[in-house]
Amino acid sequence: MSVLVFTLMPLLAGCSRQLPPDDSLVIGQVAEPRSLDPHVTTALNDFRILVNLYEGLVRYRPGTLEPMPGLAESWSLSDDGRVYEFRLRADVQFHDGSRFDAEAVRFNFQRMLDSEHPLHDTGPFPLAFFFEQVQRVEVVDPLTVRFVLDAPFAPFPSNLAYPTGLMVSPAAVRLYGRDFGRHPSGTGPFRFSDWQSGRRVTLTRFTDYHGEPAASRRLIFRPITDPMTRVAELMAGGIDLALELSPDNVAAFRQRPAYRVLEATGPHLWFLILNLRDGPLADLRVRRAVNLAIDRQTLVHDVLRDTAERAFGPVPRAFTWAVDPELSADPSASDEARDAQLDQARALLAEAGYADGLQLRFLVPRGGSGMLAPLAMATAVQGDLARVGIDAAIDSYEWNAYLARVNAGLDASADMAAMAWMTNDPDTLPSLALRCDARPEEGGFNSGYYCNPDVDALIERARQATDRDQRGRLYRSISRLVRQDVPWVVVASWRQNLVTRRRVQDLRLEPSFFLRLDHAWKQRGLE
Amino acid sequence: MTGYIARRLLLLVPVLFGVTLVVFGVMSLVPGDPALAILGPYATPERLADLRLALGLDRPWPARYLLWLGNLAHGDLGRSVSLEQPVLDAVLGRLGPTLLLAGSALLLGTLLGLAAGLLAALRHNRITDRLVTLAVLIGISLPSFWLGLLLILLFAVWLGWLPASGMSRVWLAGTSLADLLRHLLLPTLSLALVAAGVIGRIARAAAIDVLAADPIRLCRARGIAEPRILLVHGLKAVLARTMPVIGLQAGFLIGGAVYIETIFQWPGLGRMLVDAIAARDLLLVQGGVLLLATAYVLVNLAADLLQHGLDRRTRAA
């Protein structure tokens, strides 16, 4: 052993901490990216790289989920709500030197949407349906592009701000074909340098950027799948910022002055889908009892250590303009109120004929995108339900197998199932998962078979309304109806976290959970 | 001898056939598929069907397996859907780091194990023997991933002497040998200590037997010092008995590297396989398993041949 120690000494000698240089930000990501082609990938992990490489016609206004001009200077909408016309910036070029113009915009959408397009085989494009309302894209002049839709579709600008709407360089796609995802070229503040599998993706400042140049010279994204290793790397100084740490670790970093914890609550919902077709939950009284029995405050504060916020309706609170402030007040703030709620739940169960209790089967994934800490949360829910005499048996599945089971619709052997969604418009969840026509058999996500024609009519009106205030009112009405019917127990919205070393400056987290790093920089030598 | 090697190499064919068939079958039968992994919550039956068609997943798995075999004959391992690149590129890029890690762990584990075993045998039934045996027991019992985390905490977080993870400093364009060694040290140690425990126990038992054998007793009668006897005359015999275990450990290290690669973010095959299984990336799993199984069989063949050689030489001596 001593021999070993002596041979290792020269290696260790003089080994002070080796830290990344001041002009480079090293980001600890949660996984290896799948592709850097924004139309091909669906992973949030990849989006965080993509928003630094590419830009779309519109983007979210910082700190909000509202579309604002991006590569388009302005846009107009026809009176019938079907034709959008975008005026493009004149000074934009792609990283490969080719020009960004209306023809490039048309190429981007045709590649995704037109199966006859010569480069459609560089897909598949799993989220192309975000633009399925687009009938055709017309080049009016080099700086004007027109989208003609089948029918009015209010979420269209929000969908354009999503990474599926980022603009890729047609020349680079033609050059690399299917390998474009490994040779990306966009118009963003950073350009692609290299991708070493399992090690890093490096981006460098794009010197010909049309806007304010990026503050840091280089971004290095490291895939670090193990959350403990992300923590260790952050503490050892190997990375400057770490994403998605566990609730316990975030709580620990809050106590340490050398680190900064950033948080932003996203347009995310964690909810329980209730089976309205079969079993005891077909009875509204039982659904109400379940909803009353669950203690969101404990879930969010104790189980998730405040890495999520309580949520109540089908529209996430991040869409401030579409949420009813009354609906997001928690009725169980005090202990007395909580006890009263539990009594109310027991009374409802007794009225429904379950005074002696009942058994429910509760499906839960063991992990999965946006699912937070599903097993710990499910166990807490189980405990809450036990207090009103409901015996919930947890059935847990691996994520992929789980999606296959739940997305096919809840059958008689499943009473409720945990689910989580990241959305990009208030329309997303209600229209994909609450409409009568959105049953799994018809290609939707209404796995609990909820159906209320009034809700459907409101969803349709909200999709067609182009005035935001009017849309907001409609979504508030939808939320109220859904809250009465309780097809879901909406529990929480994920508060994304990012921990940085204190010297990292001018970084903010967006509710979209994307991570634009063009302003972020590191203070020199300060450790 | 050449005939023997040729026979063993030929045996690779049915082994790999069996392994890939089982992997393909199991991966196809577990619920979930790559289309589902890609679409996630957006996976409607209709979109799934479209994507499955685009990915060629609509055919039954035996047909897809035959297609895969046919392409394999042309050296085509297919395209990975989770990494959007040819499987061959993906696995070849990851094989080197895995072999480097498993190889250095095997080397270090063997050296440490042999040293511990010989030392214990020379001090048979004395306090050193007990201490070494205890240390070896601890080595066998420690889960390597837990040991890995402790090593990171001590050397990277507290002392700051070594990097916590990765294979090189990511902010440098290339890598130097010293940088590579610094990154290699902790993962190698975490893996090697477990292997050293197993090898040490076998080496100790073998060395005790060797020391009791007639030729050695003769040496001792001639007044040659015991450590010298063991190192000069007995080592080959000890090695010959330990070699099959070392071969098996090589397989264990290649497999055990999965955890260590994840904890240390080593860009190897094991870590890639874990991700590929979660993404149901069948072709990538097939490619990775094919390489690992081949490496496993070849390493064991090499160990058998070495043992064969050593045995002959002991007999000749």
Contacts between the chains, C-beta under 8 A, distances in Angstrom:
chain1	res1	chain2	res2	distance
A	1	B	112	7.9
A	4	B	112	7.4
A	8	B	185	7.1
A	11	B	178	7.2
A	11	B	181	6.0
A	11	B	182	6.2
A	11	B	185	6.8
A	12	B	161	5.0
A	12	B	162	7.3
A	15	B	160	7.8
A	15	B	161	4.6
A	15	B	162	6.7
A	15	B	182	7.0
A	16	B	160	6.5
A	17	B	160	4.0
A	18	B	163	6.9
A	18	B	169	6.2
A	20	B	169	7.8
A	20	B	170	7.6
A	20	B	171	4.6
A	21	B	171	5.9
A	24	B	171	5.2
A	26	B	170	6.3
A	26	B	171	6.7
A	31	B	275	7.1
A	32	B	83	7.5
A	32	B	275	6.6
A	34	B	38	8.0
A	34	B	82	5.9
A	34	B	83	6.6
A	34	B	84	6.2
A	35	B	83	8.0
A	35	B	84	4.3
A	37	B	84	7.5
A	40	B	84	6.6
A	42	B	38	6.0
A	42	B	39	6.7
A	42	B	40	6.1
A	42	B	42	7.1
A	123	B	54	6.9
A	124	B	38	7.9
A	124	B	50	7.8
A	124	B	51	5.5
A	124	B	54	4.3
A	124	B	55	7.0
A	126	B	38	5.3
A	126	B	39	5.2
A	126	B	42	6.9
A	126	B	47	7.2
A	126	B	51	6.2
A	127	B	42	6.8
A	129	B	42	7.9
A	129	B	47	6.8
A	178	B	84	7.5
A	179	B	85	7.2
A	181	B	84	4.8
A	182	B	84	7.2
A	182	B	85	6.4
A	196	B	267	7.5
A	197	B	83	7.6
A	197	B	90	6.8
A	197	B	93	5.1
A	197	B	94	6.8
A	197	B	267	6.4
A	198	B	93	7.9
A	198	B	94	6.5
A	198	B	97	7.7
A	198	B	265	7.7
A	198	B	266	7.9
A	198	B	267	2.9
A	198	B	268	7.5
A	198	B	271	6.7
A	198	B	272	6.7
A	199	B	166	6.6
A	199	B	167	6.4
A	199	B	168	7.4
A	199	B	170	6.4
A	199	B	267	5.1
A	200	B	170	4.4
A	202	B	170	7.9
A	218	B	171	7.5
A	220	B	170	5.2
A	220	B	171	6.0
A	222	B	166	7.0
A	222	B	170	5.7
A	222	B	265	7.4
A	223	B	265	7.2
A	224	B	165	6.6
A	224	B	265	5.2
A	225	B	262	6.1
A	225	B	265	7.3
A	225	B	271	7.3
A	225	B	275	7.3
A	226	B	262	5.3
A	226	B	263	5.5
A	226	B	265	7.2
A	228	B	149	6.2
A	228	B	263	7.4
A	229	B	152	7.2
A	229	B	164	6.7
A	229	B	165	5.2
A	229	B	262	7.9
A	229	B	263	5.8
A	229	B	264	7.2
A	229	B	265	5.9
A	232	B	149	7.8
A	232	B	152	4.9
A	232	B	153	6.9
A	232	B	156	6.2
A	232	B	157	5.6
A	232	B	164	4.5
A	232	B	165	7.2
A	233	B	164	4.8
A	233	B	165	5.8
A	235	B	157	4.7
A	236	B	152	7.8
A	236	B	156	4.3
A	236	B	157	5.1
A	236	B	160	6.6
A	236	B	163	7.1
A	236	B	164	4.3
A	237	B	160	7.5
A	238	B	156	7.8
A	238	B	163	5.9
A	238	B	164	5.5
A	238	B	165	7.0
A	238	B	166	7.1
A	369	B	40	5.6
A	369	B	41	7.3
A	370	B	41	8.0
A	397	B	31	8.0
A	398	B	32	7.4
A	399	B	32	7.9
A	399	B	278	7.6
A	400	B	31	7.1
A	400	B	32	3.1
A	400	B	33	7.8
A	400	B	36	5.7
A	400	B	37	5.6
A	400	B	278	7.1
A	400	B	279	8.0
A	400	B	280	5.9
A	401	B	30	6.9
A	401	B	31	3.7
A	401	B	32	4.8
A	403	B	32	6.9
A	403	B	36	5.5
A	403	B	40	6.9
A	403	B	41	7.1
A	403	B	43	6.0
A	404	B	31	4.9
A	404	B	32	5.2
A	404	B	33	8.0
A	404	B	36	5.8
A	405	B	31	7.1
A	407	B	41	7.8
A	407	B	43	5.6
A	407	B	44	7.3
A	407	B	45	7.8
A	408	B	45	7.5
A	419	B	41	7.3
A	420	B	41	7.5
A	421	B	41	5.6
A	440	B	44	7.6
A	440	B	45	6.6
A	441	B	45	7.7
A	443	B	44	4.3
A	443	B	45	6.0
A	443	B	46	4.1
A	443	B	47	7.4
A	444	B	44	6.4
A	445	B	41	7.1
A	445	B	44	7.0
